[in-house]
Amino acid sequence: VGWDFVSANVSGLFRHPAEDYGPRDNRVWPDIVGHGTHVSGTTASTTNNSQGVPSASWNVANMPLRAGYAYSFFGLVLGVGDTVDFIAAIQYAAENGSDIVSISFGGTGSNQIYQDTIDYARSLGLLIFASAGNSNNQVVNYPAGYNNVVSVAATDVNDVRASFSTYGNWVDIASPGVNIWSTTPGATYSSYDGTSMSSPNAAAVAALVKSYNPSMTVAHLEQFMLN
């Protein structure tokens, strides 16, 4: 059922009253912001059941790894997270049988510890996808910009770059990221835009390929996606 890696102990006005902060546990809810639930539905919703939304994947298991949390900021509810928790989640995925990870967050700062963790995960056969960013520029975002990560830009309904999508020669592939219908908390469905949606769409295709070719190596699967 995955794991909750949130270790933060937020206090005072910044604490959301409904949030589950640290210590880490096996309770991967609530998802107050709704972002993670939407991404998870895009990667692994049950397909061909005439309900909700289909994912591109087929016959795959979804491991929810919770590393972000809600943060109250002057009336706004933001989704944030800490590097140590994200790194722990990636390591857990790699060591517990995951083939593919989709990461839908990022920023312009890099960290060698992150790269080391990603390299370690890759050595265990984990293929990582990450959202390129929504800045409409060519600035490299991380973790999408690390080595051994497939960086994913967003396309729109016309199969061209979405107006908001980060781009550039550091981006590896693109997939749909506009008007993406997926699961949201409370047994609902909603439409979101962003490279946060395009990364799980690409990861779902990789999961489909892997499900039909379970012996495919991570290098082969990555090259297949890039081709």
Steps between C-alpha positions, in 0.01 A plus 500: 500500500799731485630723777475852640850652511398840635718574802432874540339635815335825390372723776312825555317681223674292232348174623193371318258357757406198288852404391696192609853626565793300638599251619507266202235229494295281264211747477522652151198729543353757520589670173382849582639669188382218270807507278632157591164331458463650153848385399439149635179467303681599182765233551286206602123547487316180415444492127198381298252487789265778376572706809692820565818520297724248322875511531739408221637218715346157526521234769743694721516563873527851641724568802399834657803664660403812689777756549315831469263671739262793533642828625280795596639834387295813564173341397647286221545123521823402327645160421861486617758239597848444636796357312575236763148358466501496120836321500373242747196434280712444188728263689201309636354460152827369363550252785144370504436384148387808309589511132389856428464820703332823394598820682276805460678777684819698457702816514812657357736392780703179478654278766770236460329279759197490272714396203670230706163362609370499142815324379455240776137448401599461136755233596209302649300525177274799573402728211412850625283754319466860622305808399705758309322800654233758418713812452478547120878535480810287451627508860593151623278369778592225743456209555410490128844637410703233678677223312305172485167686505266526200386864496149549366352816345127549437301498175149634448196371308666599171807284580730802524681645800263627764535876544616464861742213452870536568702391197855480365760252384525357852142369477475137385138444393154658516155360572146632559475751784192712424144421613611173658202333667594291803418399854474754782431456873154413619421254218489782243660579165650828378686648204852638565767661281875477545814300441401335827239327285727427204760315707255235628352467152845412365569272797171319435609422144830365633306288749288360217812406304664345807186300584520327163879468509586427866855396417579831328795677663470856626742619230298328228172638633640853513633477145166362383322803648748748353474340157 
